[in-house]
Amino acid sequence: MITRNERRRTVVLMAKTAFAVLLILWLVNPAGAQESPEYWPTEGWRSSSPEEQGIDSAVLAAAINILYEQDSSNIHSLLVIRNGYVVTDAYFYP
């Protein structure tokens, strides 16, 4: 039987995860992405700093901290690609 405390923790965890996903989607904003990049297809992705692609790295770091601090075993990695550039590639243990 699931206790009230466990149910509350699950709801809080789901809310934090949803917030982090929405924040990341807001950062990525696909409206500005190119439809067919001239470098595609290639053997790998190009990389760039978040600021060079119009993303505030402080906000991105806050989103990663939220994912890390919520101790969610369902999220193992985070990859953010903006305008064809890898701007964040983070992994969470375990």
PDB file of N, CA, C and O in Angstrom:
ATOM      1  N   MET A   1       0.838  -1.174   0.000  1.00  0.00           N
ATOM      2  CA  MET A   1       0.000   0.000   0.000  1.00  0.00           C
ATOM      3  C   MET A   1       0.891   1.250   0.000  1.00  0.00           C
ATOM      4  O   MET A   1       1.868   1.337   0.744  1.00  0.00           O
ATOM      5  N   ILE A   2       0.537   2.185  -0.831  1.00  0.00           N
ATOM      6  CA  ILE A   2       1.291   3.427  -0.936  1.00  0.00           C
ATOM      7  C   ILE A   2       0.811   4.384   0.146  1.00  0.00           C
ATOM      8  O   ILE A   2      -0.382   4.652   0.286  1.00  0.00           O
ATOM      9  N   THR A   3       1.772   4.886   0.899  1.00  0.00           N
ATOM     10  CA  THR A   3       1.417   5.813   1.962  1.00  0.00           C
ATOM     11  C   THR A   3       1.183   7.211   1.388  1.00  0.00           C
ATOM     12  O   THR A   3       1.551   7.509   0.252  1.00  0.00           O
ATOM     13  N   ARG A   4       0.581   8.029   2.183  1.00  0.00           N
ATOM     14  CA  ARG A   4       0.316   9.406   1.767  1.00  0.00           C
ATOM     15  C   ARG A   4       1.616  10.172   1.506  1.00  0.00           C
ATOM     16  O   ARG A   4       1.697  10.986   0.586  1.00  0.00           O
ATOM     17  N   ASN A   5       2.619   9.901   2.323  1.00  0.00           N
ATOM     18  CA  ASN A   5       3.928  10.553   2.180  1.00  0.00           C
ATOM     19  C   ASN A   5       4.600  10.140   0.864  1.00  0.00           C
ATOM     20  O   ASN A   5       5.171  10.978   0.166  1.00  0.00           O
ATOM     21  N   GLU A   6       4.533   8.863   0.535  1.00  0.00           N
ATOM     22  CA  GLU A   6       5.120   8.381  -0.720  1.00  0.00           C
ATOM     23  C   GLU A   6       4.407   8.985  -1.923  1.00  0.00           C
ATOM     24  O   GLU A   6       5.047   9.358  -2.906  1.00  0.00           O
ATOM     25  N   ARG A   7       3.087   9.081  -1.843  1.00  0.00           N
ATOM     26  CA  ARG A   7       2.308   9.669  -2.926  1.00  0.00           C
ATOM     27  C   ARG A   7       2.685  11.141  -3.102  1.00  0.00           C
ATOM     28  O   ARG A   7       2.817  11.624  -4.227  1.00  0.00           O
ATOM     29  N   ARG A   8       2.856  11.843  -1.991  1.00  0.00           N
ATOM     30  CA  ARG A   8       3.237  13.261  -2.054  1.00  0.00           C
ATOM     31  C   ARG A   8       4.622  13.418  -2.669  1.00  0.00           C
ATOM     32  O   ARG A   8       4.835  14.306  -3.495  1.00  0.00           O
ATOM     33  N   ARG A   9       5.573  12.560  -2.273  1.00  0.00           N
ATOM     34  CA  ARG A   9       6.926  12.616  -2.848  1.00  0.00           C
ATOM     35  C   ARG A   9       6.904  12.358  -4.343  1.00  0.00           C
ATOM     36  O   ARG A   9       7.634  12.998  -5.100  1.00  0.00           O
ATOM     37  N   THR A  10       6.061  11.414  -4.774  1.00  0.00           N
ATOM     38  CA  THR A  10       5.952  11.110  -6.201  1.00  0.00           C
ATOM     39  C   THR A  10       5.396  12.292  -6.972  1.00  0.00           C
ATOM     40  O   THR A  10       5.885  12.611  -8.056  1.00  0.00           O
ATOM     41  N   VAL A  11       4.379  12.946  -6.428  1.00  0.00           N
ATOM     42  CA  VAL A  11       3.787  14.104  -7.092  1.00  0.00           C
ATOM     43  C   VAL A  11       4.794  15.250  -7.173  1.00  0.00           C
ATOM     44  O   VAL A  11       4.904  15.909  -8.207  1.00  0.00           O
ATOM     45  N   VAL A  12       5.524  15.487  -6.092  1.00  0.00           N
ATOM     46  CA  VAL A  12       6.537  16.549  -6.086  1.00  0.00           C
ATOM     47  C   VAL A  12       7.624  16.233  -7.106  1.00  0.00           C
ATOM     48  O   VAL A  12       8.048  17.123  -7.843  1.00  0.00           O
ATOM     49  N   LEU A  13       8.077  14.997  -7.163  1.00  0.00           N
ATOM     50  CA  LEU A  13       9.095  14.595  -8.119  1.00  0.00           C
ATOM     51  C   LEU A  13       8.606  14.784  -9.553  1.00  0.00           C
ATOM     52  O   LEU A  13       9.350  15.270 -10.405  1.00  0.00           O
ATOM     53  N   MET A  14       7.361  14.402  -9.821  1.00  0.00           N
ATOM     54  CA  MET A  14       6.801  14.578 -11.160  1.00  0.00           C
ATOM     55  C   MET A  14       6.687  16.054 -11.511  1.00  0.00           C
ATOM     56  O   MET A  14       6.942  16.431 -12.655  1.00  0.00           O
ATOM     57  N   ALA A  15       6.312  16.894 -10.560  1.00  0.00           N
ATOM     58  CA  ALA A  15       6.199  18.332 -10.810  1.00  0.00           C
ATOM     59  C   ALA A  15       7.569  18.940 -11.103  1.00  0.00           C
ATOM     60  O   ALA A  15       7.698  19.756 -12.016  1.00  0.00           O
ATOM     61  N   LYS A  16       8.590  18.554 -10.344  1.00  0.00           N
ATOM     62  CA  LYS A  16       9.940  19.057 -10.575  1.00  0.00           C
ATOM     63  C   LYS A  16      10.452  18.621 -11.945  1.00  0.00           C
ATOM     64  O   LYS A  16      11.068  19.410 -12.661  1.00  0.00           O
ATOM     65  N   THR A  17      10.199  17.371 -12.306  1.00  0.00           N
ATOM     66  CA  THR A  17      10.631  16.864 -13.605  1.00  0.00           C
ATOM     67  C   THR A  17       9.929  17.613 -14.733  1.00  0.00           C
ATOM     68  O   THR A  17      10.561  17.992 -15.719  1.00  0.00           O
ATOM     69  N   ALA A  18       8.627  17.824 -14.588  1.00  0.00           N
ATOM     70  CA  ALA A  18       7.880  18.566 -15.608  1.00  0.00           C
ATOM     71  C   ALA A  18       8.399  19.990 -15.734  1.00  0.00           C
ATOM     72  O   ALA A  18       8.527  20.508 -16.843  1.00  0.00           O
ATOM     73  N   PHE A  19       8.700  20.629 -14.604  1.00  0.00           N
ATOM     74  CA  PHE A  19       9.241  21.984 -14.631  1.00  0.00           C
ATOM     75  C   PHE A  19      10.582  22.015 -15.363  1.00  0.00           C
ATOM     76  O   PHE A  19      10.822  22.893 -16.192  1.00  0.00           O
ATOM     77  N   ALA A  20      11.447  21.062 -15.056  1.00  0.00           N
ATOM     78  CA  ALA A  20      12.764  21.024 -15.693  1.00  0.00           C
ATOM     79  C   ALA A  20      12.639  20.800 -17.196  1.00  0.00           C
ATOM     80  O   ALA A  20      13.349  21.436 -17.976  1.00  0.00           O
ATOM     81  N   VAL A  21      11.751  19.911 -17.608  1.00  0.00           N
ATOM     82  CA  VAL A  21      11.555  19.653 -19.036  1.00  0.00           C
ATOM     83  C   VAL A  21      11.008  20.891 -19.730  1.00  0.00           C
ATOM     84  O   VAL A  21      11.479  21.251 -20.809  1.00  0.00           O
ATOM     85  N   LEU A  22      10.026  21.547 -19.131  1.00  0.00           N
ATOM     86  CA  LEU A  22       9.473  22.765 -19.731  1.00  0.00           C
ATOM     87  C   LEU A  22      10.515  23.867 -19.812  1.00  0.00           C
ATOM     88  O   LEU A  22      10.556  24.610 -20.792  1.00  0.00           O
ATOM     89  N   LEU A  23      11.355  23.980 -18.794  1.00  0.00           N
ATOM     90  CA  LEU A  23      12.415  24.987 -18.809  1.00  0.00           C
ATOM     91  C   LEU A  23      13.405  24.702 -19.938  1.00  0.00           C
ATOM     92  O   LEU A  23      13.834  25.620 -20.638  1.00  0.00           O
ATOM     93  N   ILE A  24      13.756  23.461 -20.108  1.00  0.00           N
ATOM     94  CA  ILE A  24      14.680  23.088 -21.174  1.00  0.00           C
ATOM     95  C   ILE A  24      14.056  23.337 -22.541  1.00  0.00           C
ATOM     96  O   ILE A  24      14.720  23.850 -23.441  1.00  0.00           O
ATOM     97  N   LEU A  25      12.785  22.978 -22.704  1.00  0.00           N
ATOM     98  CA  LEU A  25      12.112  23.246 -23.978  1.00  0.00           C
ATOM     99  C   LEU A  25      12.037  24.738 -24.253  1.00  0.00           C
ATOM    100  O   LEU A  25      12.170  25.159 -25.402  1.00  0.00           O
ATOM    101  N   TRP A  26      11.829  25.531 -23.238  1.00  0.00           N
ATOM    102  CA  TRP A  26      11.799  26.988 -23.406  1.00  0.00           C
ATOM    103  C   TRP A  26      13.171  27.499 -23.844  1.00  0.00           C
ATOM    104  O   TRP A  26      13.266  28.404 -24.674  1.00  0.00           O
ATOM    105  N   LEU A  27      14.234  26.914 -23.281  1.00  0.00           N
ATOM    106  CA  LEU A  27      15.585  27.325 -23.650  1.00  0.00           C
ATOM    107  C   LEU A  27      15.909  26.970 -25.101  1.00  0.00           C
ATOM    108  O   LEU A  27      16.560  27.740 -25.806  1.00  0.00           O
ATOM    109  N   VAL A  28      15.458  25.825 -25.526  1.00  0.00           N
ATOM    110  CA  VAL A  28      15.804  25.336 -26.851  1.00  0.00           C
ATOM    111  C   VAL A  28      15.026  26.064 -27.940  1.00  0.00           C
ATOM    112  O   VAL A  28      15.592  26.337 -28.999  1.00  0.00           O
ATOM    113  N   ASN A  29      13.769  26.386 -27.729  1.00  0.00           N
ATOM    114  CA  ASN A  29      12.921  27.135 -28.666  1.00  0.00           C
ATOM    115  C   ASN A  29      13.165  26.748 -30.118  1.00  0.00           C
ATOM    116  O   ASN A  29      13.951  27.407 -30.800  1.00  0.00           O
ATOM    117  N   PRO A  30      12.518  25.702 -30.607  1.00  0.00           N
ATOM    118  CA  PRO A  30      12.789  25.230 -31.961  1.00  0.00           C
ATOM    119  C   PRO A  30      12.360  26.196 -33.067  1.00  0.00           C
ATOM    120  O   PRO A  30      12.677  25.948 -34.230  1.00  0.00           O
ATOM    121  N   ALA A  31      11.662  27.275 -32.758  1.00  0.00           N
ATOM    122  CA  ALA A  31      11.214  28.208 -33.785  1.00  0.00           C
ATOM    123  C   ALA A  31      12.384  28.853 -34.515  1.00  0.00           C
ATOM    124  O   ALA A  31      12.254  29.195 -35.690  1.00  0.00           O
ATOM    125  N   GLY A  32      13.523  29.027 -33.850  1.00  0.00           N
ATOM    126  CA  GLY A  32      14.678  29.655 -34.472  1.00  0.00           C
ATOM    127  C   GLY A  32      15.621  28.675 -35.163  1.00  0.00           C
ATOM    128  O   GLY A  32      16.624  29.087 -35.745  1.00  0.00           O
ATOM    129  N   ALA A  33      15.310  27.387 -35.103  1.00  0.00           N
ATOM    130  CA  ALA A  33      16.205  26.388 -35.683  1.00  0.00           C
ATOM    131  C   ALA A  33      16.113  26.389 -37.208  1.00  0.00           C
ATOM    132  O   ALA A  33      15.068  26.691 -37.783  1.00  0.00           O
ATOM    133  N   GLN A  34      17.216  26.048 -37.838  1.00  0.00           N
ATOM    134  CA  GLN A  34      17.244  25.942 -39.286  1.00  0.00           C
ATOM    135  C   GLN A  34      16.548  24.663 -39.715  1.00  0.00           C
ATOM    136  O   GLN A  34      16.608  23.659 -39.006  1.00  0.00           O
ATOM    137  N   GLU A  35      15.880  24.686 -40.879  1.00  0.00           N
ATOM    138  CA  GLU A  35      15.162  23.502 -41.335  1.00  0.00           C
ATOM    139  C   GLU A  35      16.102  22.428 -41.871  1.00  0.00           C
ATOM    140  O   GLU A  35      15.954  21.256 -41.525  1.00  0.00           O
ATOM    141  N   SER A  36      17.056  22.801 -42.700  1.00  0.00           N
ATOM    142  CA  SER A  36      17.987  21.818 -43.254  1.00  0.00           C
ATOM    143  C   SER A  36      19.407  22.380 -43.184  1.00  0.00           C
ATOM    144  O   SER A  36      19.849  23.077 -44.098  1.00  0.00           O
ATOM    145  N   PRO A  37      20.116  22.076 -42.101  1.00  0.00           N
ATOM    146  CA  PRO A  37      21.472  22.605 -41.948  1.00  0.00           C
ATOM    147  C   PRO A  37      22.369  22.160 -43.104  1.00  0.00           C
ATOM    148  O   PRO A  37      22.279  21.022 -43.566  1.00  0.00           O
ATOM    149  N   GLU A  38      23.225  23.055 -43.560  1.00  0.00           N
ATOM    150  CA  GLU A  38      24.096  22.749 -44.689  1.00  0.00           C
ATOM    151  C   GLU A  38      25.202  21.764 -44.326  1.00  0.00           C
ATOM    152  O   GLU A  38      25.804  21.175 -45.224  1.00  0.00           O
ATOM    153  N   TYR A  39      25.481  21.570 -43.065  1.00  0.00           N
ATOM    154  CA  TYR A  39      26.537  20.649 -42.649  1.00  0.00           C
ATOM    155  C   TYR A  39      26.033  19.228 -42.474  1.00  0.00           C
ATOM    156  O   TYR A  39      26.826  18.316 -42.238  1.00  0.00           O
ATOM    157  N   TRP A  40      24.728  19.026 -42.587  1.00  0.00           N
ATOM    158  CA  TRP A  40      24.130  17.727 -42.280  1.00  0.00           C
ATOM    159  C   TRP A  40      24.059  16.870 -43.519  1.00  0.00           C
ATOM    160  O   TRP A  40      23.807  17.451 -44.575  1.00  0.00           O
ATOM    161  N   PRO A  41      24.245  15.591 -43.532  1.00  0.00           N
ATOM    162  CA  PRO A  41      24.677  14.753 -42.408  1.00  0.00           C
ATOM    163  C   PRO A  41      26.198  14.744 -42.260  1.00  0.00           C
ATOM    164  O   PRO A  41      26.939  14.947 -43.222  1.00  0.00           O
ATOM    165  N   THR A  42      26.625  14.508 -41.056  1.00  0.00           N
ATOM    166  CA  THR A  42      28.057  14.428 -40.767  1.00  0.00           C
ATOM    167  C   THR A  42      28.309  13.253 -39.850  1.00  0.00           C
ATOM    168  O   THR A  42      27.393  12.504 -39.512  1.00  0.00           O
ATOM    169  N   GLU A  43      29.550  13.099 -39.454  1.00  0.00           N
ATOM    170  CA  GLU A  43      29.923  12.038 -38.527  1.00  0.00           C
ATOM    171  C   GLU A  43      29.615  12.404 -37.082  1.00  0.00           C
ATOM    172  O   GLU A  43      29.557  11.523 -36.224  1.00  0.00           O
ATOM    173  N   GLY A  44      29.419  13.678 -36.798  1.00  0.00           N
ATOM    174  CA  GLY A  44      29.162  14.091 -35.424  1.00  0.00           C
ATOM    175  C   GLY A  44      28.564  15.482 -35.369  1.00  0.00           C
ATOM    176  O   GLY A  44      28.424  16.159 -36.387  1.00  0.00           O
ATOM    177  N   TRP A  45      28.217  15.890 -34.175  1.00  0.00           N
ATOM    178  CA  TRP A  45      27.623  17.208 -33.955  1.00  0.00           C
ATOM    179  C   TRP A  45      28.708  18.256 -33.752  1.00  0.00           C
ATOM    180  O   TRP A  45      29.792  17.952 -33.256  1.00  0.00           O
ATOM    181  N   ARG A  46      28.414  19.474 -34.133  1.00  0.00           N
ATOM    182  CA  ARG A  46      29.275  20.601 -33.799  1.00  0.00           C
ATOM    183  C   ARG A  46      28.936  21.018 -32.377  1.00  0.00           C
ATOM    184  O   ARG A  46      27.823  20.775 -31.911  1.00  0.00           O
ATOM    185  N   SER A  47      29.873  21.636 -31.687  1.00  0.00           N
ATOM    186  CA  SER A  47      29.597  22.099 -30.319  1.00  0.00           C
ATOM    187  C   SER A  47      29.823  23.599 -30.234  1.00  0.00           C
ATOM    188  O   SER A  47      30.551  24.190 -31.032  1.00  0.00           O
ATOM    189  N   SER A  48      29.172  24.199 -29.238  1.00  0.00           N
ATOM    190  CA  SER A  48      29.222  25.642 -29.068  1.00  0.00           C
ATOM    191  C   SER A  48      28.900  25.964 -27.618  1.00  0.00           C
ATOM    192  O   SER A  48      28.357  25.127 -26.897  1.00  0.00           O
ATOM    193  N   SER A  49      29.232  27.168 -27.195  1.00  0.00           N
ATOM    194  CA  SER A  49      28.831  27.596 -25.857  1.00  0.00           C
ATOM    195  C   SER A  49      27.352  27.966 -25.894  1.00  0.00           C
ATOM    196  O   SER A  49      26.842  28.348 -26.948  1.00  0.00           O
ATOM    197  N   PRO A  50      26.658  27.861 -24.770  1.00  0.00           N
ATOM    198  CA  PRO A  50      25.242  28.249 -24.755  1.00  0.00           C
ATOM    199  C   PRO A  50      25.025  29.693 -25.199  1.00  0.00           C
ATOM    200  O   PRO A  50      24.081  29.980 -25.935  1.00  0.00           O
ATOM    201  N   GLU A  51      25.887  30.598 -24.761  1.00  0.00           N
ATOM    202  CA  GLU A  51      25.715  32.013 -25.102  1.00  0.00           C
ATOM    203  C   GLU A  51      25.824  32.257 -26.608  1.00  0.00           C
ATOM    204  O   GLU A  51      25.102  33.091 -27.154  1.00  0.00           O
ATOM    205  N   GLU A  52      26.713  31.543 -27.271  1.00  0.00           N
ATOM    206  CA  GLU A  52      26.848  31.700 -28.717  1.00  0.00           C
ATOM    207  C   GLU A  52      25.583  31.292 -29.465  1.00  0.00           C
ATOM    208  O   GLU A  52      25.369  31.709 -30.603  1.00  0.00           O
ATOM    209  N   GLN A  53      24.743  30.476 -28.823  1.00  0.00           N
ATOM    210  CA  GLN A  53      23.500  30.031 -29.444  1.00  0.00           C
ATOM    211  C   GLN A  53      22.265  30.687 -28.826  1.00  0.00           C
ATOM    212  O   GLN A  53      21.141  30.239 -29.051  1.00  0.00           O
ATOM    213  N   GLY A  54      22.480  31.747 -28.046  1.00  0.00           N
ATOM    214  CA  GLY A  54      21.366  32.505 -27.488  1.00  0.00           C
ATOM    215  C   GLY A  54      20.732  31.906 -26.254  1.00  0.00           C
ATOM    216  O   GLY A  54      19.564  32.174 -25.972  1.00  0.00           O
ATOM    217  N   ILE A  55      21.477  31.096 -25.508  1.00  0.00           N
ATOM    218  CA  ILE A  55      20.972  30.480 -24.280  1.00  0.00           C
ATOM    219  C   ILE A  55      21.772  31.025 -23.111  1.00  0.00           C
ATOM    220  O   ILE A  55      23.001  31.082 -23.164  1.00  0.00           O
ATOM    221  N   ASP A  56      21.086  31.421 -22.068  1.00  0.00           N
ATOM    222  CA  ASP A  56      21.732  31.893 -20.851  1.00  0.00           C
ATOM    223  C   ASP A  56      22.259  30.681 -20.086  1.00  0.00           C
ATOM    224  O   ASP A  56      21.473  29.854 -19.626  1.00  0.00           O
ATOM    225  N   SER A  57      23.570  30.568 -19.946  1.00  0.00           N
ATOM    226  CA  SER A  57      24.152  29.394 -19.291  1.00  0.00           C
ATOM    227  C   SER A  57      23.778  29.307 -17.811  1.00  0.00           C
ATOM    228  O   SER A  57      23.751  28.211 -17.251  1.00  0.00           O
ATOM    229  N   ALA A  58      23.490  30.436 -17.172  1.00  0.00           N
ATOM    230  CA  ALA A  58      23.075  30.405 -15.770  1.00  0.00           C
ATOM    231  C   ALA A  58      21.709  29.722 -15.632  1.00  0.00           C
ATOM    232  O   ALA A  58      21.485  28.955 -14.696  1.00  0.00           O
ATOM    233  N   VAL A  59      20.812  30.000 -16.558  1.00  0.00           N
ATOM    234  CA  VAL A  59      19.487  29.357 -16.526  1.00  0.00           C
ATOM    235  C   VAL A  59      19.625  27.876 -16.843  1.00  0.00           C
ATOM    236  O   VAL A  59      18.962  27.045 -16.222  1.00  0.00           O
ATOM    237  N   LEU A  60      20.471  27.542 -17.792  1.00  0.00           N
ATOM    238  CA  LEU A  60      20.708  26.148 -18.134  1.00  0.00           C
ATOM    239  C   LEU A  60      21.321  25.396 -16.954  1.00  0.00           C
ATOM    240  O   LEU A  60      20.929  24.264 -16.669  1.00  0.00           O
ATOM    241  N   ALA A  61      22.277  26.017 -16.270  1.00  0.00           N
ATOM    242  CA  ALA A  61      22.892  25.393 -15.087  1.00  0.00           C
ATOM    243  C   ALA A  61      21.854  25.193 -13.983  1.00  0.00           C
ATOM    244  O   ALA A  61      21.889  24.186 -13.275  1.00  0.00           O
ATOM    245  N   ALA A  62      20.937  26.140 -13.833  1.00  0.00           N
ATOM    246  CA  ALA A  62      19.873  25.995 -12.829  1.00  0.00           C
ATOM    247  C   ALA A  62      18.971  24.809 -13.164  1.00  0.00           C
ATOM    248  O   ALA A  62      18.559  24.069 -12.271  1.00  0.00           O
ATOM    249  N   ALA A  63      18.670  24.629 -14.435  1.00  0.00           N
ATOM    250  CA  ALA A  63      17.845  23.487 -14.848  1.00  0.00           C
ATOM    251  C   ALA A  63      18.564  22.173 -14.558  1.00  0.00           C
ATOM    252  O   ALA A  63      17.945  21.214 -14.097  1.00  0.00           O
ATOM    253  N   ILE A  64      19.862  22.126 -14.824  1.00  0.00           N
ATOM    254  CA  ILE A  64      20.635  20.909 -14.549  1.00  0.00           C
ATOM    255  C   ILE A  64      20.687  20.647 -13.047  1.00  0.00           C
ATOM    256  O   ILE A  64      20.591  19.496 -12.623  1.00  0.00           O
ATOM    257  N   ASN A  65      20.838  21.693 -12.235  1.00  0.00           N
ATOM    258  CA  ASN A  65      20.839  21.525 -10.776  1.00  0.00           C
ATOM    259  C   ASN A  65      19.511  20.991 -10.278  1.00  0.00           C
ATOM    260  O   ASN A  65      19.479  20.168  -9.363  1.00  0.00           O
ATOM    261  N   ILE A  66      18.411  21.446 -10.866  1.00  0.00           N
ATOM    262  CA  ILE A  66      17.092  20.935 -10.473  1.00  0.00           C
ATOM    263  C   ILE A  66      17.013  19.444 -10.751  1.00  0.00           C
ATOM    264  O   ILE A  66      16.547  18.678  -9.907  1.00  0.00           O
ATOM    265  N   LEU A  67      17.461  19.027 -11.921  1.00  0.00           N
ATOM    266  CA  LEU A  67      17.449  17.598 -12.254  1.00  0.00           C
ATOM    267  C   LEU A  67      18.347  16.808 -11.305  1.00  0.00           C
ATOM    268  O   LEU A  67      17.980  15.721 -10.859  1.00  0.00           O
ATOM    269  N   TYR A  68      19.513  17.350 -11.002  1.00  0.00           N
ATOM    270  CA  TYR A  68      20.462  16.656 -10.130  1.00  0.00           C
ATOM    271  C   TYR A  68      19.942  16.564  -8.697  1.00  0.00           C
ATOM    272  O   TYR A  68      20.049  15.514  -8.063  1.00  0.00           O
ATOM    273  N   GLU A  69      19.381  17.656  -8.188  1.00  0.00           N
ATOM    274  CA  GLU A  69      18.948  17.704  -6.787  1.00  0.00           C
ATOM    275  C   GLU A  69      17.684  16.915  -6.519  1.00  0.00           C
ATOM    276  O   GLU A  69      17.449  16.509  -5.381  1.00  0.00           O
ATOM    277  N   GLN A  70      16.867  16.687  -7.529  1.00  0.00           N
ATOM    278  CA  GLN A  70      15.623  15.966  -7.273  1.00  0.00           C
ATOM    279  C   GLN A  70      15.851  14.465  -7.128  1.00  0.00           C
ATOM    280  O   GLN A  70      14.923  13.715  -6.825  1.00  0.00           O
ATOM    281  N   ASP A  71      17.103  14.027  -7.347  1.00  0.00           N
ATOM    282  CA  ASP A  71      17.487  12.637  -7.126  1.00  0.00           C
ATOM    283  C   ASP A  71      16.570  11.688  -7.881  1.00  0.00           C
ATOM    284  O   ASP A  71      16.103  10.694  -7.325  1.00  0.00           O
ATOM    285  N   SER A  72      16.318  11.991  -9.129  1.00  0.00           N
ATOM    286  CA  SER A  72      15.455  11.151  -9.954  1.00  0.00           C
ATOM    287  C   SER A  72      16.282  10.085 -10.652  1.00  0.00           C
ATOM    288  O   SER A  72      17.204  10.399 -11.405  1.00  0.00           O
ATOM    289  N   SER A  73      15.954   8.834 -10.401  1.00  0.00           N
ATOM    290  CA  SER A  73      16.676   7.750 -11.060  1.00  0.00           C
ATOM    291  C   SER A  73      16.159   7.514 -12.468  1.00  0.00           C
ATOM    292  O   SER A  73      16.688   6.660 -13.179  1.00  0.00           O
ATOM    293  N   ASN A  74      15.128   8.255 -12.890  1.00  0.00           N
ATOM    294  CA  ASN A  74      14.579   8.100 -14.234  1.00  0.00           C
ATOM    295  C   ASN A  74      15.320   8.936 -15.263  1.00  0.00           C
ATOM    296  O   ASN A  74      15.196   8.673 -16.459  1.00  0.00           O
ATOM    297  N   ILE A  75      16.079   9.924 -14.847  1.00  0.00           N
ATOM    298  CA  ILE A  75      16.803  10.780 -15.777  1.00  0.00           C
ATOM    299  C   ILE A  75      18.286  10.499 -15.623  1.00  0.00           C
ATOM    300  O   ILE A  75      18.861  10.707 -14.555  1.00  0.00           O
ATOM    301  N   HIS A  76      18.899  10.027 -16.696  1.00  0.00           N
ATOM    302  CA  HIS A  76      20.312   9.655 -16.652  1.00  0.00           C
ATOM    303  C   HIS A  76      21.204  10.622 -17.411  1.00  0.00           C
ATOM    304  O   HIS A  76      22.398  10.723 -17.129  1.00  0.00           O
ATOM    305  N   SER A  77      20.626  11.336 -18.379  1.00  0.00           N
ATOM    306  CA  SER A  77      21.440  12.266 -19.151  1.00  0.00           C
ATOM    307  C   SER A  77      20.564  13.364 -19.734  1.00  0.00           C
ATOM    308  O   SER A  77      19.341  13.247 -19.813  1.00  0.00           O
ATOM    309  N   LEU A  78      21.236  14.434 -20.140  1.00  0.00           N
ATOM    310  CA  LEU A  78      20.550  15.569 -20.751  1.00  0.00           C
ATOM    311  C   LEU A  78      21.410  16.071 -21.898  1.00  0.00           C
ATOM    312  O   LEU A  78      22.586  16.387 -21.716  1.00  0.00           O
ATOM    313  N   LEU A  79      20.810  16.140 -23.087  1.00  0.00           N
ATOM    314  CA  LEU A  79      21.504  16.638 -24.265  1.00  0.00           C
ATOM    315  C   LEU A  79      20.671  17.782 -24.827  1.00  0.00           C
ATOM    316  O   LEU A  79      19.501  17.599 -25.162  1.00  0.00           O
ATOM    317  N   VAL A  80      21.281  18.971 -24.930  1.00  0.00           N
ATOM    318  CA  VAL A  80      20.601  20.133 -25.492  1.00  0.00           C
ATOM    319  C   VAL A  80      21.315  20.517 -26.770  1.00  0.00           C
ATOM    320  O   VAL A  80      22.516  20.790 -26.774  1.00  0.00           O
ATOM    321  N   ILE A  81      20.546  20.535 -27.868  1.00  0.00           N
ATOM    322  CA  ILE A  81      21.076  20.928 -29.170  1.00  0.00           C
ATOM    323  C   ILE A  81      20.295  22.147 -29.623  1.00  0.00           C
ATOM    324  O   ILE A  81      19.064  22.145 -29.611  1.00  0.00           O
ATOM    325  N   ARG A  82      21.006  23.177 -30.020  1.00  0.00           N
ATOM    326  CA  ARG A  82      20.373  24.417 -30.478  1.00  0.00           C
ATOM    327  C   ARG A  82      21.037  24.844 -31.778  1.00  0.00           C
ATOM    328  O   ARG A  82      22.260  24.966 -31.844  1.00  0.00           O
ATOM    329  N   ASN A  83      20.238  25.068 -32.804  1.00  0.00           N
ATOM    330  CA  ASN A  83      20.732  25.500 -34.114  1.00  0.00           C
ATOM    331  C   ASN A  83      21.799  24.563 -34.671  1.00  0.00           C
ATOM    332  O   ASN A  83      22.715  25.006 -35.362  1.00  0.00           O
ATOM    333  N   GLY A  84      21.684  23.273 -34.374  1.00  0.00           N
ATOM    334  CA  GLY A  84      22.635  22.299 -34.882  1.00  0.00           C
ATOM    335  C   GLY A  84      23.918  22.179 -34.093  1.00  0.00           C
ATOM    336  O   GLY A  84      24.854  21.522 -34.547  1.00  0.00           O
ATOM    337  N   TYR A  85      23.992  22.797 -32.920  1.00  0.00           N
ATOM    338  CA  TYR A  85      25.182  22.746 -32.069  1.00  0.00           C
ATOM    339  C   TYR A  85      24.829  22.098 -30.732  1.00  0.00           C
ATOM    340  O   TYR A  85      23.783  22.384 -30.150  1.00  0.00           O
ATOM    341  N   VAL A  86      25.716  21.219 -30.252  1.00  0.00           N
ATOM    342  CA  VAL A  86      25.566  20.685 -28.900  1.00  0.00           C
ATOM    343  C   VAL A  86      25.999  21.788 -27.947  1.00  0.00           C
ATOM    344  O   VAL A  86      27.139  22.249 -27.998  1.00  0.00           O
ATOM    345  N   VAL A  87      25.087  22.211 -27.076  1.00  0.00           N
ATOM    346  CA  VAL A  87      25.434  23.232 -26.103  1.00  0.00           C
ATOM    347  C   VAL A  87      25.532  22.659 -24.690  1.00  0.00           C
ATOM    348  O   VAL A  87      26.186  23.246 -23.829  1.00  0.00           O
ATOM    349  N   THR A  88      24.890  21.523 -24.447  1.00  0.00           N
ATOM    350  CA  THR A  88      24.964  20.859 -23.144  1.00  0.00           C
ATOM    351  C   THR A  88      24.874  19.361 -23.340  1.00  0.00           C
ATOM    352  O   THR A  88      24.026  18.868 -24.084  1.00  0.00           O
ATOM    353  N   ASP A  89      25.756  18.645 -22.668  1.00  0.00           N
ATOM    354  CA  ASP A  89      25.741  17.191 -22.658  1.00  0.00           C
ATOM    355  C   ASP A  89      26.081  16.782 -21.224  1.00  0.00           C
ATOM    356  O   ASP A  89      27.252  16.732 -20.849  1.00  0.00           O
ATOM    357  N   ALA A  90      25.059  16.492 -20.430  1.00  0.00           N
ATOM    358  CA  ALA A  90      25.259  16.222 -19.003  1.00  0.00           C
ATOM    359  C   ALA A  90      24.788  14.798 -18.683  1.00  0.00           C
ATOM    360  O   ALA A  90      23.810  14.310 -19.250  1.00  0.00           O
ATOM    361  N   TYR A  91      25.497  14.151 -17.770  1.00  0.00           N
ATOM    362  CA  TYR A  91      25.153  12.801 -17.332  1.00  0.00           C
ATOM    363  C   TYR A  91      25.011  12.801 -15.822  1.00  0.00           C
ATOM    364  O   TYR A  91      25.759  13.476 -15.114  1.00  0.00           O
ATOM    365  N   PHE A  92      24.038  12.031 -15.336  1.00  0.00           N
ATOM    366  CA  PHE A  92      23.756  11.967 -13.908  1.00  0.00           C
ATOM    367  C   PHE A  92      23.999  10.551 -13.425  1.00  0.00           C
ATOM    368  O   PHE A  92      23.593   9.588 -14.075  1.00  0.00           O
ATOM    369  N   TYR A  93      24.655  10.425 -12.293  1.00  0.00           N
ATOM    370  CA  TYR A  93      24.941   9.126 -11.704  1.00  0.00           C
ATOM    371  C   TYR A  93      23.819   8.735 -10.765  1.00  0.00           C
ATOM    372  O   TYR A  93      23.342   9.594 -10.023  1.00  0.00           O
ATOM    373  N   PRO A  94      23.379   7.514 -10.752  1.00  0.00           N
ATOM    374  CA  PRO A  94      23.826   6.352 -11.513  1.00  0.00           C
ATOM    375  C   PRO A  94      23.179   6.291 -12.870  1.00  0.00           C
ATOM    376  O   PRO A  94      23.447   5.370 -13.641  1.00  0.00           O
TER     377      PRO A  94
END
